Structure formats: C-alpha cells, structure tokens
Amino acid sequence: MSIGFVLFCIAPATAYTRVAKRHLKAHFPDRSDQVWRSVLKRQSRLVPDRPSYCAGVSLVIRYLEWNCALYRTLQEYGISQAKAVLLIETIMSDVYRPVPAFMFKLSRLRSANRETRVKWILGMVTRHFLPSPPFCYQHYPSETGVAFDVTLCPFADFFKEQGVPELTEPTAGNLDYVMAQEWGVELIRTQTIADGAARCDFRWNIPASD
C-alpha cells in the first residue's frame, strides 16, 4: 500500500507538512522553519470553528485549513497572491496524487476494463467518501463515461467563509484533474460554483479501449 495514501488518510498533518516544508525550503532557504511556525499558528486558530461533516469531507477540510493558513502566511512573508496560489496548488497536488493513484491500482481487483474501474471509483467517492449531503449531485446518462453536476459544495463554502474563494478551484477543484490524469481519462468542466456558476459540471470522458 502506498505510504502517501496511508498518510493522506490517517495522518493529514504529517502528509501536508512533509510536502509543504520541502517546497518552503526552496522559497525560504534560511527561514522555512520560521515560516512554517507561522503556518501552524494560523491553522490552529481555524480548528475550533471547523465544520462538522462526514469522515471523508472532514478529512479534506483539514487540508483546506492548511491551504488557508499557508496562503495567508506566504503573503505575510512577501509572496504575491498569484505566486502563493500557484505554490499551494503544487503542494496540494503533490499531497493528494498518491490517493487516486492507489485507488486506480486497487480498482484492478474489480476489473481490467478502464471504464468499469473509473465508474466504480467515482461511484464509491460520490456515495461514501464525498456523499450527498453535504454535497449535492445530479447524475446524467453518458455514452463516453460519467457525467454529473455538483450543485452544493462544502469546499467552496469553506473557502468563501474564510474570505479566500480564490483558493477553491486551484487548491481543491483542480484535484479532480489530478484524478483524471492518474486514471488516464479526460475531465471536462466548463463552470464552477467558485466562479459564480450555479453548479460544477463534471464530464469524465473514458477512452473506448485501453
């Protein structure tokens, strides 16, 4: 089993810290520990008001707290908003990537067919890991893969409440593209709640053959 997958699920602080500190050393070679202590202080202040959701959503919210804390801290230390967003997007992608990679490997026990595997994983995610509620899904028939819309998103709500809606798409929504890449499929999304739309549209196009 992937160590990255295990850490993501059972030790989020460790998973995030080990990746974030590696990137921070590249940007703050002499002050990375100081910067990280500031991140820790900011994140600890978010914990008492953490929203209560199911286990899967609550787990992801913990990572979003780290994103918020790091975002504010980076700007405090002179990093521009645009560069801070890009850095956190990179960190979050690195932290998360072992999860869809391991899920896809595990799905091989279900089937050798890519379409069957992807549909099985997405079904598990939307039913059990990120269920409705607090998400709200509308599913549609699709001849090329899987199609659904999200009309309620607790992640977008969280970032909006924290006053940093600009973090929603790059540090949470773009993780869906990490999934698509790891599974060898195409994700098309033309609108998002974070950008002011009424829904996020997910169209997972799966190759006809492997």
C-alpha positions as CSV (number, residue, x, y, z in Angstrom):
1,M,0.0,0.0,0.0
2,S,1.3,3.5,-0.9
3,I,2.7,5.4,2.1
4,G,1.4,8.6,0.6
5,F,-2.1,7.2,0.5
6,V,-1.9,6.0,4.1
7,L,-0.5,9.3,5.4
8,F,-3.2,11.3,3.5
9,C,-6.0,9.3,5.1
10,I,-4.7,8.8,8.7
11,A,-2.1,11.5,9.3
12,P,-3.1,14.6,7.4
13,A,-0.8,16.9,9.4
14,T,2.2,14.7,8.6
15,A,1.2,14.3,4.9
16,Y,0.8,18.0,4.4
17,T,3.8,19.1,6.5
18,R,6.3,16.8,4.8
19,V,5.4,18.2,1.3
20,A,4.9,21.8,2.3
21,K,8.2,22.1,4.2
22,R,10.1,20.7,1.2
23,H,8.7,23.4,-1.1
24,L,9.1,26.1,1.5
25,K,12.8,25.4,1.8
26,A,13.2,26.2,-1.9
27,H,11.5,29.6,-1.4
28,F,12.8,30.4,2.1
29,P,16.1,28.6,2.4
30,D,17.0,30.4,5.6
31,R,13.6,31.0,7.1
32,S,11.5,27.9,6.2
33,D,11.1,26.8,9.8
34,Q,10.1,30.3,10.9
35,V,7.5,30.4,8.1
36,W,6.1,27.0,9.0
37,R,5.7,28.0,12.7
38,S,3.6,30.9,11.5
39,V,1.5,28.5,9.4
40,L,1.0,26.3,12.4
41,K,-0.3,29.2,14.5
42,R,-2.8,30.2,11.8
43,Q,-4.0,26.7,11.3
44,S,-4.6,26.1,15.0
45,R,-6.9,29.1,15.1
46,L,-9.1,27.5,12.4
47,V,-9.6,24.2,14.3
48,P,-12.2,25.4,16.8
49,D,-14.6,26.5,14.0
50,R,-14.0,23.5,11.8
51,P,-17.4,22.5,10.3
52,S,-18.7,19.0,11.2
53,Y,-19.3,16.7,8.3
54,C,-18.9,13.0,7.4
55,A,-15.4,11.5,7.8
56,G,-14.4,11.9,4.1
57,V,-15.4,15.6,3.8
58,S,-14.0,16.4,7.2
59,L,-10.7,14.9,6.2
60,V,-10.4,17.1,3.1
61,I,-11.5,20.2,5.2
62,R,-8.4,19.7,7.3
63,Y,-6.2,20.0,4.2
64,L,-8.1,23.1,3.2
65,E,-7.3,24.6,6.6
66,W,-3.6,24.1,5.9
67,N,-4.1,25.8,2.5
68,C,-5.7,28.8,4.0
69,A,-3.1,29.1,6.7
70,L,-0.2,28.8,4.3
71,Y,-1.8,31.2,1.9
72,R,-2.1,34.0,4.5
73,T,1.4,33.3,5.8
74,L,3.1,33.3,2.4
75,Q,1.6,36.8,1.7
76,E,2.7,37.9,5.1
77,Y,6.3,36.9,4.1
78,G,6.2,38.8,0.9
79,I,5.0,36.3,-1.7
80,S,2.5,37.7,-4.1
81,Q,-1.1,36.4,-4.2
82,A,-0.6,34.8,-7.6
83,K,2.6,33.0,-6.6
84,A,1.1,31.9,-3.3
85,V,-1.8,30.3,-5.1
86,L,0.4,28.5,-7.5
87,L,2.7,27.2,-4.8
88,I,-0.2,25.9,-2.7
89,E,-1.8,24.3,-5.8
90,T,1.5,22.5,-6.4
91,I,1.8,21.4,-2.7
92,M,-1.8,20.1,-2.6
93,S,-1.4,18.2,-5.8
94,D,1.7,16.5,-4.5
95,V,0.0,15.6,-1.3
96,Y,-3.1,14.3,-3.0
97,R,-1.7,12.4,-6.0
98,P,-1.0,9.1,-4.2
99,V,-4.7,8.8,-3.4
100,P,-6.2,8.5,-6.9
101,A,-3.1,6.5,-8.0
102,F,-3.7,3.9,-5.2
103,M,-7.4,3.9,-5.9
104,F,-6.8,3.1,-9.5
105,K,-4.4,0.3,-8.7
106,L,-6.9,-1.1,-6.2
107,S,-9.7,-1.0,-8.8
108,R,-7.7,-3.5,-10.9
109,L,-9.1,-6.1,-8.5
110,R,-12.6,-5.1,-9.7
111,S,-11.9,-5.2,-13.4
112,A,-9.3,-4.9,-16.1
113,N,-11.5,-2.5,-18.1
114,R,-10.7,1.2,-17.5
115,E,-14.3,2.3,-17.9
116,T,-15.5,-0.2,-15.3
117,R,-12.8,0.8,-12.9
118,V,-13.3,4.6,-13.2
119,K,-17.1,4.2,-12.8
120,W,-16.6,2.1,-9.8
121,I,-14.2,4.6,-8.2
122,L,-16.4,7.6,-8.9
123,G,-19.4,5.7,-7.5
124,M,-17.5,5.0,-4.3
125,V,-16.4,8.6,-4.0
126,T,-19.8,10.2,-4.5
127,R,-21.7,7.6,-2.4
128,H,-19.3,7.2,0.5
129,F,-16.3,9.5,0.7
130,L,-17.9,12.7,-0.5
131,P,-21.6,11.8,-0.2
132,S,-24.8,13.8,-0.6
133,P,-25.2,15.6,1.8
134,P,-23.2,17.8,2.2
135,F,-22.5,17.6,-1.5
136,C,-25.5,17.6,-3.9
137,Y,-25.1,15.7,-7.1
138,Q,-27.2,15.5,-10.3
139,H,-26.3,12.5,-12.4
140,Y,-26.8,12.2,-16.2
141,P,-26.5,9.4,-18.8
142,S,-23.3,9.5,-20.7
143,E,-22.2,7.5,-23.7
144,T,-18.5,8.3,-23.2
145,G,-18.0,7.9,-19.5
146,V,-19.5,9.5,-16.4
147,A,-21.5,12.8,-16.2
148,F,-22.7,14.6,-13.1
149,D,-23.1,18.1,-11.7
150,V,-22.4,19.3,-8.2
151,T,-24.9,21.9,-7.1
152,L,-23.8,22.2,-3.5
153,C,-20.1,22.1,-2.5
154,P,-18.9,22.4,1.1
155,F,-15.3,23.1,-0.1
156,A,-16.4,26.2,-1.9
157,D,-18.5,27.2,1.1
158,F,-15.4,26.8,3.4
159,F,-13.1,28.9,1.3
160,K,-15.9,31.6,0.9
161,E,-16.4,31.7,4.7
162,Q,-12.6,32.1,5.2
163,G,-12.6,35.0,2.8
164,V,-10.4,33.3,0.2
165,P,-12.7,32.0,-2.5
166,E,-9.8,32.3,-5.0
167,L,-8.3,29.2,-3.4
168,T,-11.2,26.9,-4.2
169,E,-10.5,26.0,-7.8
170,P,-6.7,25.8,-7.7
171,T,-6.3,24.0,-4.4
172,A,-9.5,21.9,-4.2
173,G,-11.2,21.8,-7.6
174,N,-8.1,21.1,-9.6
175,L,-7.5,17.9,-7.6
176,D,-10.2,16.4,-9.9
177,Y,-7.8,16.9,-12.8
178,V,-5.1,15.1,-10.8
179,M,-7.5,12.2,-10.6
180,A,-8.2,12.2,-14.3
181,Q,-4.6,12.3,-15.1
182,E,-3.8,9.3,-12.8
183,W,-6.7,7.3,-14.3
184,G,-5.9,8.1,-18.0
185,V,-9.2,9.8,-18.7
186,E,-10.3,13.3,-19.7
187,L,-12.2,15.6,-17.3
188,I,-14.1,18.5,-19.0
189,R,-15.5,21.1,-16.7
190,T,-16.9,24.3,-18.1
191,Q,-18.2,26.1,-15.0
192,T,-17.7,26.0,-11.2
193,I,-19.5,27.2,-8.2
194,A,-16.4,29.0,-7.1
195,D,-16.5,31.2,-10.2
196,G,-20.1,32.1,-9.5
197,A,-22.0,29.5,-11.5
198,A,-24.9,27.5,-10.1
199,R,-23.1,24.2,-10.5
200,C,-19.8,22.5,-11.3
201,D,-20.2,20.2,-14.3
202,F,-18.1,17.0,-14.4
203,R,-17.8,15.2,-17.7
204,W,-15.4,12.3,-17.4
205,N,-14.6,11.0,-20.9
206,I,-13.1,7.5,-20.8
207,P,-11.2,6.1,-23.7
208,A,-13.2,3.4,-25.7
209,S,-10.4,0.9,-25.3
210,D,-7.2,0.5,-23.3
